[in-house]
Amino acid sequence: MNPRKRRRLVFAVAMVLAGAVGAFAVVTVLNKHVLYFYSPSDLAKEHVPAGVDFRIGGLVQKGSLKHGPGTMVHFVVTDGRATVPVAYVGVLPDLFREGQGVVASGALDGSGIFAASEVLAKHDERYMPPEVVDALKRAGRWKEGGS
């Protein structure tokens, strides 16, 4: 092999290795910042350790909304098969109501309560987040045409 071909081969191998290292770095960073979505049924099936951030979605169970001191709020998210208690400190969105779709970001605490850092409610009368629609369809609770 002449020196010119050897340099090209070394350059090609170096580029492949650099690309592999770059791809590994991107995947590693993305895995640390991805928020997984779970329905209450998914959460009952899979063990998610306390303190791991994720999103939960479903319907706010009727009769479950309780206001605590200050801006503390407790409610239950359900998909019709399973329920997850949620605690949130903050101002709820204007469209937040019992029986309506909700997506909350946060983590489970040691006692199994979902400590929400953010609560999102559906933004108009017909819209439901796609993840919540999929979870409700899997649970057999989705009605075509709206809430």
C-alpha positions in Angstrom: 0.0 0.0 0.0 1.5 3.3 -1.0 1.7 6.2 1.5 -1.2 8.2 -0.2 -3.7 5.3 0.2 -2.5 4.7 3.8 -3.2 8.3 4.7 -6.7 8.1 3.1 -7.4 4.9 5.0 -6.2 6.4 8.3 -8.3 9.5 7.6 -11.4 7.3 6.8 -11.0 5.2 10.0 -10.5 8.4 12.1 -13.7 9.9 10.6 -15.7 6.7 11.4 -14.4 6.6 14.9 -15.1 10.4 15.4 -18.7 9.8 14.1 -19.2 6.9 16.5 -17.9 8.9 19.5 -20.2 11.8 18.5 -23.2 9.6 18.1 -22.6 8.0 21.5 -22.3 11.4 23.1 -25.6 12.6 21.5 -27.5 9.4 22.6 -26.1 9.7 26.1 -27.1 13.3 26.5 -30.6 12.7 25.0 -31.3 9.8 27.3 -30.6 12.0 30.3 -33.0 14.7 29.1 -35.9 12.6 27.7 -39.1 12.7 29.7 -41.0 9.4 29.2 -44.8 9.3 29.2 -46.8 6.8 31.3 -50.5 6.3 31.8 -51.6 5.2 35.2 -51.9 1.6 33.9 -48.4 1.7 32.4 -47.1 2.9 35.7 -48.8 0.1 37.6 -47.1 -2.5 35.2 -43.6 -0.9 35.2 -41.5 -0.1 38.1 -40.3 3.5 37.9 -37.9 4.4 40.8 -38.7 7.4 43.0 -37.0 10.6 41.8 -36.9 9.7 38.1 -38.6 12.5 36.0 -41.4 11.5 33.6 -44.8 12.6 32.5 -48.1 11.1 33.4 -51.4 11.6 31.6 -55.0 10.7 31.8 -58.2 12.2 33.2 -58.6 14.0 36.5 -60.7 11.6 38.5 -64.1 13.2 39.5 -64.3 14.0 43.2 -60.5 13.8 43.7 -59.5 17.5 43.6 -58.5 18.7 47.0 -57.0 22.1 47.8 -54.4 22.3 50.6 -52.7 25.3 52.3 -51.5 28.0 49.9 -51.2 26.7 46.4 -51.0 23.0 47.3 -53.3 20.8 45.3 -54.0 17.1 45.4 -55.9 15.1 42.7 -55.9 11.7 41.1 -55.1 10.9 37.5 -56.9 7.9 36.0 -57.1 6.1 32.7 -60.1 4.0 33.8 -58.0 1.0 34.9 -55.6 2.4 37.4 -55.1 5.6 39.3 -52.1 7.7 40.5 -52.4 10.3 43.3 -50.7 13.6 42.4 -49.5 16.5 44.6 -48.8 19.8 43.0 -47.7 23.2 44.4 -48.5 26.0 42.0 -51.3 27.6 40.1 -53.4 25.2 38.0 -54.2 26.1 34.3 -57.5 27.8 33.8 -58.9 24.8 31.9 -58.0 22.3 34.6 -61.2 20.5 35.8 -62.2 17.1 37.1 -63.1 14.7 34.3 -60.8 16.5 31.8 -57.5 15.4 30.2 -54.3 16.3 32.0 -50.6 15.8 31.5 -48.2 16.3 34.5 -44.4 16.4 34.6 -42.6 15.3 37.8 -41.5 12.3 39.7 -42.8 9.7 42.2 -41.9 10.3 45.8 -41.0 7.5 48.2 -44.7 7.0 49.2 -45.9 6.5 45.6 -47.4 10.0 45.2 -46.5 11.7 41.9 -45.0 15.1 42.9 -45.8 17.2 39.8 -43.6 20.1 38.9 -45.8 21.2 36.0 -49.5 20.5 35.1 -50.9 21.0 31.7 -54.6 20.8 30.8 -56.1 20.4 27.4 -56.3 23.8 25.6 -59.7 23.7 23.9 -62.9 21.8 24.0 -61.9 19.2 21.4 -58.1 18.8 21.8 -56.5 16.0 23.9 -52.8 15.3 24.0 -51.9 12.4 21.7 -50.3 10.4 24.6 -53.4 10.7 26.7 -55.6 9.6 23.7 -53.4 6.5 23.2 -53.5 5.7 26.9 -57.3 6.1 27.1 -57.7 4.0 23.9 -55.6 1.2 25.5 -57.8 1.3 28.6 -61.0 1.3 26.5 -62.1 4.7 27.9 -61.7 6.8 24.7 -64.9 8.2 23.1 -64.5 9.4 19.5 -65.3 13.0 18.9 -64.1 14.5 22.2 -63.9 14.4 25.9 
